[in-house]
Amino acid sequence: MAVHTPMMEQYLKIKADYKDAFLFFRLGDFYEMFFDDAVQAARELEITLTKRDGGKQDPIPMCGVPYHSAENYIKNLIDKGYKVAICEQVEDPKAAKGVVKREVVQLVTPGTVMENNMLAERDNNYIASLSHFSDGSYVIAYNDLSVGETNVALISGGWNAVMHELYNQPVKEMVISSELPETLQDELREKLSITLSYQDETTFNAEYRGLCSTLNDERLVQGFSRLLNYIQKTQKRSLDHLQPAGVIELDHYLSLDMFSKRNLELTETILKKGKHGSLLWVLDQTVTAMGTRMLKKWLDRPLLNEQDIEDRLNIVQGFLEGFMERDLLREALKSVYDLERLAGRIAYGNVNARDLLQLKQSVAKIPEIKHVLSQFDGAGIRALDDKLQYPEYLVTLLEQSLAEDPPVSITEGSIIKDGYHEKLDKYREASRNGKQWITGLEQKEKEETGIKSLKVGFNRVFGYYIEVTKANLHLLPEDRYERKQTLTNAERFITPELKEKEELILEAEEKSVDLEYELFHEIRDQVKEHIPSIQFLAEVISQIDVLQGFATVSEANGYTRPVFSQNCLSIKNGRHPVVEKVMNDDAFVPNDILLDDETSILLITGPNMSGKSTYMRQLALTVIMGQIGCYVPCDEAELLLFDQIFTRIGAADDLVSGQSTFMVEMLETNHAIANATENSLILLDEIGRGTSTYDGMALAQAIVEHIHDNIHAKTVFSTHYHELTTLEDTLDRLKNIHVRAEEHEGNVVFLHQVKEGAADQSYGIHVAKLADLPAPLIKRADTILDQLENSEEENAHETGQLSLFSGDSTHIEQKPAANESEAIIVQDLNNINLFEMTPLDAMNELHRLQKKAKK
């Protein structure tokens, strides 16, 4: 067993309490890491790995980063999902007996970052906790430590509901019980790509009583306590900026599962995972970082309460009608810094004088903002104006106390204004007088000695000195100065009077810097008392910013104010907000859509690339825009309030789980069918294409019939199975529509117009031609298609039936069986009751029959 030095013993003892973190161990001007930490950190940070003497047989791996530039290295590790424990010296090395005492002063984790350069300016940085209860319910508590915001939600729909909820929030770190099953922990890591941390203590801490005032369910208190206990344990400092927990009543918002949020590309695109090309990219006309963060929250949780939506729309209308005033408002908002995060840093203790000047500049804009708001019409805007209270006391305090251009550091002085504090002014006067005396001394000595190159200088080691070059030493009267230092080409001297002035200046400067540091903390503590009012200002300004942004984007893009109906969804000349933005002017073809009591399902056919998916997505995005209180992209809009939106649009394998495109398709479809209500919107695109033709058609038809007969949700179902269009004859609330395409001189022309009725053909080979497949291949495909169509017509002539799914959808016409086995299979098919089967049951049954047919 290796014998370690006392310092290494200290390191190992501290490291034992932070096994899942890199331990940044302070040694002089460096943070050092040892053993496995050093090996891994050297690899991740691309720094040199060295060794420390641990005995001839056992050298210790070691690496380090400079203390003054450590923040960038910490950010690098945090961005990769790691944790960093900051271990500092907590006693003066001069007074220490033996090894200097060290302690971890902060654990920096992906979810508890507070430093500006580690945070995305316009994104929330959420840490969450997950708690499971014996009744099967879960509680999720969210916290953004950088702004002090906390929300809790009770989940009663099981584990899948938990995953869908978590997917809708940009959670960086999840605090869980160590007893959560490993399979669920693995799913959190793999599907959400988050850092897991453990906190088993959920006892309520009385210190947080004020933060729990809104929680009337013991499960919510316990779930919140798990998170707060973890934050307090890791941060080891004031959390005065934490706001009372808000309760997320999930049934008050339109629900978007993880599939729908991904498929609709609300905040990021599927392919590039970036903002460009998302709905957020189109709608974000906010001016402040706070506004962008609030817009994302609104997109994540569209409203269900019609009055709340109308209140937002009324404000948007007021901003829209006041163009000149809105422009003035946007200009005023540009001077408002991130009040939410400034409040967080004030409470946290890592604020500097420049931050407080940003606070002063921001709140000083309140009178101007109020003046502009007073010029708009509308009760909603007046209510926002009334909520904005100008904190004149803060502006006065910061204006009188802080210098106009202070340094970043708060330990080097020059941060407090002259005239703010009498004692500080005296120190400064003494320092200035001393420096003026020294300036005069240099001129006086030049004149009396006749040495023009003589100078009075200063350095931190030797203090003030008189320097004379060696070439001029013979001009000095004997014993005029005391020799201080010899240089190669000069000698440095001192006089008793200069030494006295030096002590006066340095003492005044040292006391001045120390006093400024104390005064700054006093100012910060005074500001800290007003954190709740600063946070309230931030909330109101964020709302103003988002709503003026809605007005700005609505005016720029020609959006229309929607109205809401109880039974009818009608959109005239609707457009896709993102697609029209990336296309040339006037290139997008608008379309109508109607869903009401008589038509609850639209079955849309047409060739690939014709715009079926765009048509479906634009419906969902229009609904979401309306329910967040924004105008919508169309000429007229009568919308329904939907409780949920389910989408299956686009093909995607789940490679992590080893699931094929078809299995993902079935799982997402089953999720919609299992959870949708008659107030939901379902959008299903090309269901069944991932398996054989008859399997796919059977499943597609069974799904449509199940939604029509059992769920009654408003649905748009896109398909390339033209045989399904006969369902219009048997399902009274289903209507066929199609996307027009025309053939011209052997080429297909996509018109992107949605019309009533079924499409006449798929134009698949024409699409292949557009993709520049080889001409011989296209010609051969045409030949094969002719043969297949002729064969189909002959079969229809013999049997009197064109399609497997024509006519009675629950009965299959029989033709004479070729053998006894075929007769048995046909009989089995006739005995199937599709109305009582789920899509997965249908798929399994068809698979069984297919295996029997192959025997």
N, C-alpha and C positions, 0 to 999 in steps of 0.2 A: 504494500500500500504506500502510495507516494506521500511524502511529507511536504506540506505547503507552507509558504511564508504566512505570517499573520495577515498581511494584506490579501493574499489569495484565499485564505480561510474566510475572511470577511466577504469577499466576492462570492464564494460558493454558498455561504449562508444566505445572502440576499437573493442570489439566483434561484435557490430552492423554492422561494415563494413566488417566482415569476417564470415558471418553466415554459410557458407558451409565448414568451416575449423575448425579444432581444434586449439584453441588459446593457445600457450605455453607462459605463462605470467611469466616473470622473476621476482622472489623474492629471493634475496640473491643467494644461491648456488643451487636453484631449479627452474625448470619451473613448475608453478602451473596451474591447470585447475579447473574450477568451474561450478556449475549448470549441465546442460545436458552434456556438454563436459566431465565433471568429471565422470559422470555415465557411459557414453559410452566408454571413454578411459580406465576406470578401467576394464571394461568387455573385451575390445579388447586387452589390454596390460597385463591383468591378474596381476594388481597391486591393492594395498589396497585403498578402498574408505573410506575417512574420512569425517568429517564435520567441517565447520568453523562457528563461532558464527555469526548468522545473526539476532539475537534477539531470545528470548525464544520460540516464536511460529514458528520461521522460520529459522532453521539451514540450512546452504548452503552446498550442496555436494561438496567435494573437493578431489583432488588427485594430485600427483606431481611426477616428475622424476628428478634425479640429473642432474645438468647442464653438468658435465663432461662426463656423459654417455648417454646424450640425443639422440645422433645420432642413436643408435641402436633402441630406442623406435620410433623415427621418421621413420626410415626405415620400421619398422613393420607396421606402419599405412599406409605409402605410398604403400607398397606391397599389401595392402588390398584395394587400390583405394581411400584412403582418402587424404585430403590436411591438411597441418600444417602451421599455421601462427606463425612465430617466433617474439615474442615481447620482446625487450630488453630495459634496462635503457639507455637513451641517454644523461644523465647528471650526474655529480659527486654527489653522495648522500650527501657529506659533504657541497656542495655549494647549494643544493636544498632548496627552501623555500616551505614547505608543501610537497605534494606528489612528489616523484621523477618522472620526465618526462619519459614516455615510448612511444615507437613507434614500429610498425611492420617493421622489417628490411628486411624480406624476406618471401615470401609465397612459401613453398615447395609443389609441386604437382607431381603426377605420371609422367608427361611429362616434368618437368623442373628440375629434379634431376641432381646435379653436383658432389656430394660427391662420392668418389670411391667405398665405401662399399655398396652404394645403387644401383650401376650400374652393370649389367651383363657385364663382360669384353668383350665378343665376340658378343654382341648384340647391335644394335642401340636402342636408347631410344627416340622414336618419339612422339612429340606433333604435332597435325594437326589442321587446321582450315577449316571450311566448309562455303562457301558463296553461296547463291542462287540469281539468277538474273532474271529479268522480261522476258527474252527471253527463259527461261526454262533451261539455262545452269547453271552449278555449277563450282566453283573453289575450289580445295583442295590445301592447302599449308602445306607442311611437314617441320618440323625442328627437328634436333637432337641438342639440346642446348649443350650437352657435347662435341660435335666436331665442332659446328658452321655451320653445313651443312643445307641448305634450298633448297627445290624444290617445284615448283608449277605446277599444271596440270589443264587444262580446260576440263571439262566433258560435253559432249553434248548429251549423250544417256539416260538422265533421271535418276530417283532415283535408279533403279536397277543397272545401270552402276556405280553410286557412291558407292553402297554397294560392288560391285565386286572389284572396285579399292581399297577401304579401307581395304578389307579383305586381300589383297596382301601385306599390310604393317603392321609391329608390332606396331600399334599406341596405346599408353598408355592413351592419353588424347585428347579430341576433343573440340576445341573452336568453338562455334556456336552462332548464333543470338538468342536472347531470343524469337524471333517471329517464329522460326522454329516450325512447327506443332508438338504437343505432340506425335502423332502417330509415326512420324519419329524419334523423340528423343528416344522413347521407343525402336524402332527397333535398333537404334545405341547401346543402352545400352545392349539389350538382345542378339543380334547376334554378336556383336563385343566385349562385356564385357569391355567397356572403361568408364573412368570418363569424364563426360560432364562439361564444363565450359562455361561461357557466356561473350561475348565481343561485344557490339553493335557499338562501335566507330570504324569506318573504314576509317576515314580521313587520308590521306597520311601525314606522319611525315617527314619533310624535312631532319631530321637527318639521315634518312635511304636512302637518294637519291642514294648513291653509291651502295646500295644493290639491287636497282631496275633497274640498268642500262640495264639488259638483258630483261626486261619486256616491250613489245610493245603493250600490250592490257590492257585497263583500268580496265577490270574485274580482271585480274591477279594482278594488283597493289592493287586493293581494297581488294582482298582476302588475299594477303600477308600482307597488313596493319592491317587487323583484328588480325592476329596472332602476329605480331610484337608489336602492342599496348598492347596485353595481356601479352606478355613476359616482356615487359618493366615495366608494372604496377606491376607485381608480383615479379620480381627479384630485382628491385631497385638498380642496379649496372651496371658496365661497360659491354657492349656487343660487345667489339671491335673485338672479334674473329669470329663474324658472317660473313659468306662468301656471295658474291652476289648470288641472287636466280638463280637456274638453272630451265629451263623450260623442263618439261617432255612432249615430243611429243609422245603421246600414240601410234600413228600410225607408229612410228619408231621401235616398239618392238612387239614381239610375245605376244599376249594377252592370259592370263590364268584367267578364271573366278574363283570364290570362290569354285565352285564344283570341277573343274579340279585340282586346287592346293591341295585341301583336298584329293581327290581320288588318286592322283599320289604321295602323301606323299613326296613332294619336300624337305621341311625343317623340318617337324616333322611327326610322325606316327599318324594315326587316333586313334588308341586304347590308347596308352600311352602318347601321346602328347609330345614325347621326340625326340631327335635328332637321337638316335640309331635306325637303320632300315630305315632311310630316305635317299634320294639321297644325301643330304648335308653330311650325315655321311660318305658316300663312297668317295665323291669328296674332302672333306676338308683335304688337305695335306698342308695347309698354316702353317706358322711358327708364324706369328704375329697376334695379336687381330685385327688389322686394316685389314689384309688380309681376315680373316674370315668374317668380316662385309661386305667387298666388294664382296666376293663370294656370300653371301646371296642376295645382290642387283642384281648381274648378274643372279642368278637363278630366281629371281622375274621378271626380264625383259630381256628375251633372245632377241638377235638382229634380225633385219630384213634385214639390209644392208649387202649384201654378201661380199663387200670389207672389211668392219669392221670385219666381222667374219674371213675372210682369214688373215687379219693382226694379229689377236690373234693366229690363228692356226700356222702362220709362226713363231711366237715367241715361242709357245709351242714346235714346231719341233726343233728350235734351242736349247732350254733347254734340250729336250729329247736326242739330239745327243751328248751333252756334259755332260756325267754322272759325271765324276770327278769334273768338274767345278761346276755343279749344287749342289753337296754335299758341296763344299766350300761355295757356295752362301747361302745355308740353314743354315750353321753354323754361317755365318756372320749375317744373319737376326735374329737369336735367341737372339742377343744382342741388338736388336732395341726394345725399349719400345713403348708404345702407343702414338705416336707423336700427333695424332689428339686430344686426350683428355688432354694431357699435355698442348697443345696450348690453349684449352678451359679453363683450370684451371688458366693458367697464366693471361689470359684476365679477368677472373672472380674474381681474387684476392684471391683464396683459395689454391694457390700453396705454397709448402714449399721448404726448401733447398734440401731435398732428391729428390723431383720431378725435380728440376733443375739439379741435378746430373744425374738423369735418362735421361734428355734431352741431357746433355753433352755426356754421354756414347753412346747414340743413334746416334747423328749426327757425333760423332767421328768415327763411323763405315763407314761413307760414302766413304772415300777414298778406304777402303778395298773392299766394295761392287762394286765400279766403276772398280777397278782392276780386280775383278773376271768377271764382265760383259764384259770387253774388250777381254776376252779370248774366248767368244762365237762367232759363225758365225751368220750372218743375220742382215739385215738393221733394223728390228724391235727392236732387242735387243740393237743395237748401238744407236737407237733413245732414248730408255729408259736411257741408260748410259749418253747420252748428257743432258738429262733433270735433272739428279742428280747433283746439284751444292753444293759443300762442303762449309758450312757456318763456315769458319775457325775463323772468328771474335767471333762467339758465343762460340766456344770451348775454345778459348784463354781467353775470359772474365770469363767464369765459372771455368776454370782451375786455374786462378790466384786468384779468389775471394772466392770460397767456400771451406770450410774444407772437408776433405775426408770422415768423418763419423759424419755428423751433427745430432742433435736431431730432432725429429718430429716437436716440437714447434719452432716458430720463435721469441718467446718473452723471451727465457731463455739464449740467448747467445750461444757461441761455434759454430757459423755457418760460420764465416768469417776467412779466413786464416791470419796468421801472415805475415806482409810485404805488405798487400794489402792497408792499410790505416794508415798513419803516426800517427794521433791522437789516433786511436784505439790501436796502438802498445804502445803508451806512457801510456795509461790507464792500459793496461795489464802488462806493466813493473812495474808500481807502485804497482799493486796488487800482482804481483809475488815477488817483493822485500819485500813488507810488510809481506807476508806469510813466506818468508825465514827468516826474522827477528824474527817472532813468533816461528818458528821451533828452531831457535838458542836460543831464550829466554827460552824455556822449558829446554834445556840441561844446560844452564847457571845457572838457578835457582836450578836445581837438585844438581849441584855440590856445589853451595854456601850454600844451606840449609842442604845438606846431606839427603834430603827426596827423596828416589828412586822412590816412587809412585807418586810424584808430576806430574801433567800434565797441559798443556794449551789446553783448548777446546773452542768450539763455539756453540751457538745456536741462532736461529733467534730472540728470545725474549730478551735475556740478552747480546748478542754479545760475545766478547772474554772474557775469564776468566782463572784464575789460580785456580786449585782445589787441596785441601789438605785434606786427610782423618783426622777424629777427633783423631785417634790414634797418629797422627804425629804433631798435632797442637803445642805441647809443644816444638817442635824443631824450630819453627819459631821465629826469632828475633822480639821483640816488635815493632809495627808500620812499619813493612816492607811492608805490603800490606793494601789496603782499603777493608773492608768486603763488599761483593756484594750480596751473597745469602747463606742461611743456608739450608743444606740438612740433611737427617736422619743420614747419616754416614760421611758427609764431609762438608767442608766450601769452598765457592768460593770467590775469591778475584780479585781485579783489581789494576793496578798502573796507574798513569798519563801517563806514556810513552806508556803503552799497549792501553789505551783509545785513545791516539793520533794516534797510528798505526791502530787501529780498524777503526777510522773515515776515514783515508786515504784509507784503503783497501776497505771498503764498498762503499765509494764515487766513487772510481775507478771502482769497479765492476758494480755499478748501472749505471754509465755513459757509461761504456763499453757495457753493455747489450742494453741500449737505443740507442747508436750509431750503434751497430750491426743491430738493428731493422730498423733504418733509411737506413743503407747501403744496407740491403737486399731488401728493397723496391726500392731503386735506381737501383739495379741490375735487379730486376724483370721488372721494367719499361723499361730498355734498351732491355731486351729480348722481351718484349711485342711489341716493334716496328718491330720485325721481324716475327711476327705471320704469315703473309701471306706466307712467304718463307718456314716456318716450315710446314704449311698446304699443300703447294705444294709438299714438300718432302714426306709427309705422303701419298699423293695421288699416287705418282710415285712408292714408295716402296710397297704400297698395290697392285698395278697392277703387279709388279714384283713377289710378293709373290703368288698371285692367279695363275699366268701363270706358275711359276715353280711348283706349286702344281698340276696343270693339267698335266704337264710333268711327275711328280713323280707318280701320280696315274695311268696315261696311261701306263707307263713302268711296274709298278707293276702288273697291271691287264691285260696286253696284248691288249690294245685298239688300234684302227686304225684311221688314219686321214681320215675324210669324204671328199667327193667332192660333189658339188652342181649342180643340174640339173634343167632344166626348166619344164620337163614333166614326169620325172620318179623317183620313189623312189624304190631303190633296196638294200636290206640288205642281205648279205651272212653270214650265221652262227651267227645270232644276239643273244645276251644274255641279260638277265635282270641284270643290274649292282648291284642291291642290293641283289636279291635272290642268285646270284652266290657267293656273298661275305659271306653269312651266311650258305651256304651249304658246304659240304665237297669238297675237291679238285676233279675236273673233274666230279662232280656229275651232274652239270647242262647240260641239253640237248639243244644245240643251234638250231635255226631254221631260215629259209629264209623268206623274205617277198617281194612281188612285187606289186606295185601300179603304174599304168601308164595311158596313154590315153585310152587304151583298157580295163583296169580294174580299175574302181574307187571305187568299193565296194567289200570287201571280206566278205562273209557270213561264219562264222566259227561255226561248230558244233562239238560235242564230249561230253563225259561224264563229269559230275561235278568232280572236283579235277584233271582233266587231264591237266590243264595248259592254258585254254583259256584266263582267265583274266591276267595271267602272260605275255602271248604273246602280249596282247593288251597294257598292261602297258609298256613293254619293248620297244615297238615301240615309244610311246610318250616320254619316258625318253631318248631314243636315239636321237630323234629329238631335244629335249631341250638341251641335252649335245652338240650336233653339233652347235646349234644356240647361245650358250654362248661361243663357241670357244674352246671346249674341244674335244679330241679324243673320239671315241665311241666304245662300247663293241661289236665288230663283226670282221669278217675277211675282209670284204669289205663293204663300205657304199656309195651309191649314194643317196643323200637326196634332198628333195624339201624344199624350204623356206616357211614355213607355217605362216600365219598371226594370226591364232587362233587355240587353241586346246580345244575341248569340250569332256568331258568324263562323262559317267554314268557307273561307275563300283562299285559294292558292294551295299548292302542294308542298308538303315539307316532311322530311323524315326526322324522327327523333333519334338521332344516332346514339346519344348518351344512354337512352333506355333500350336501344336495340329494336325500335319499333319502326315498321315500314310506313310509307306514305299512306297506304290504305288503312293500316291499323290506327294511325293518328287521326285519319279522316273519320273512322268509325267511333273512336273515343270522343272526339269533339262533337260529333253528331249526337251521340248518346248523352253527353253532358247537356246539350241544348234540350233534347226531348225530356230528360229527367227533371229539368229545373224550370223550364219555361211555363208561363201562365198565359191566360188569354190577353193579358196586357203587355206581353212581350213582343219583341221584334226578332224574327229568325231569318237569317240570310244564309242560304246553302248553295254552294256553287259546284256544279258538276259532281254531285255525289254518285259514287259507284264506279268511277272510271278506273279505280285501282285494281279491279278484278276482271273476270271474264265478262263478256257482253251480257249474257243472260243473268248472271249473278248480279251484275251492276244494275240492270234494269229492274230486276225483282226488288232489290233493296231500295232503289230510288222510289219506286211506286209505293212500296210498303211505308216508307218514311212519309211521303206526301199524304197518303191516306190517314196515317196515324195522327199527323198534325191537324189535318182537316176535321177528323171525326172526334178526336179526344182532347186536343190542346186548345184549338181555336185561336192560336196566336197569329198575328199578322206576319205573313211569310212571303219572301221572294225566293223562288227555287229555280236556279239556272241548270239546264241540262242539255246535253247533246243527244240524248235518247229521244228521237222524234216520236217514237211509239207512245211516250207518256202524254203526248198532247191529246190523246183520246180521253184522258181523265176529265176533261172539261165536260164530257157528256154524262159522267156518272157522279162527279163531285160538284154540288150546286154552288159552292162558294169559291171555286177555282176558276181562274180565267187565264187563257193563253195570251201571251204577248211575245213579240219577237223583235230582234234588231235587224233592220233592213240591210240587205246587201244585194247587189245586182251584178250580173255577169255581162261583161262588155268585151267583145272580140277575144274571147277565151281567157280573160282576166277578171278577177273579182274586184268590185269596188265597194268598200265599206262605207255606208252612209251614216252609221252611228245613230240612226233614228229608231226609236222604240215605237212600234205600232201594235194594234190589236191583232190577234190571230197567231197561228203557228208559222214558223219558218218553213220554207219549202225544201230546203236542203242545207247541208252543213258546210259545203265549200272547203272541206278539209284539204283536198288535193291542191286547190287554188292557193290556200295558205302555205302549203309546202313549196309551191312554186315561188311565192313571194320571198320565202326563206332561201331561195337560190339552190334548192336541191338539184342534182344533175338532171338534165333534160330527159335522158333515156329512162331514168328512174320514174320521173313524172309520167312519161308516156306509158310505161308498164303499169303504173298504178291506175291510170285511166282505163286500161284494158281489163284489169282485174275487177275494177268497180263495175264496169258494164256487165261482166260475167255474173257477178254477185247479184246485181239488180235484176238481171234476166232470170236467174235462178229463183229469186224471191217471188217474182211475178208468176212463174210457173207453179211454185208451191202454193201461192195464194189462189191460183185458178183451180188447183186440184182440191184444196181443203176448204175453200171459201173463206179463208181468214188470212189477212196480210201479216199480222203481228201476233206474237205470243201474248201480248197484253191488251189486244183490242177487245171491245165488248165487255162482258162481265169480268170485273177484275178479280173475282174470287173463284172463277172456274176456268179450267183450261180445256179447250176443244180437243177431242181425241180423234186421231186418224187411226186407221187399222194398224195394230202393233205388228212389228216385224217379227217378234218372238215373245215368248212368255215373260222374259226378264223385262223387256220394254213395257209390256202391259202392266207389270207390277209397279214400275217406276211412275208411269202415267197415273195409275190409281193412287199412289202415294201423293203425287202432286195435287190431285183433285181433293184429297182429304185435308190439305193444308188450309187453315183459316188465317189468312194474312192479317186480318184486323186484330187478332189476338196475339200477334208476335211482335217482339221488339226487332229493330234492325239487326242486332247481333244474333238473335234467335233465327231470323230468316237466313242470315249468312251461314250459320252453322248447319241448318237444315239443307240448304242448297249444296253445301260442301258434301254432306252425307249422300245426297242423291247423286251427285257427280261421281263420287267414288263407286257407288253401286253400278252406275251406267258404264264405267270403264272396266268392270270385271268381265 
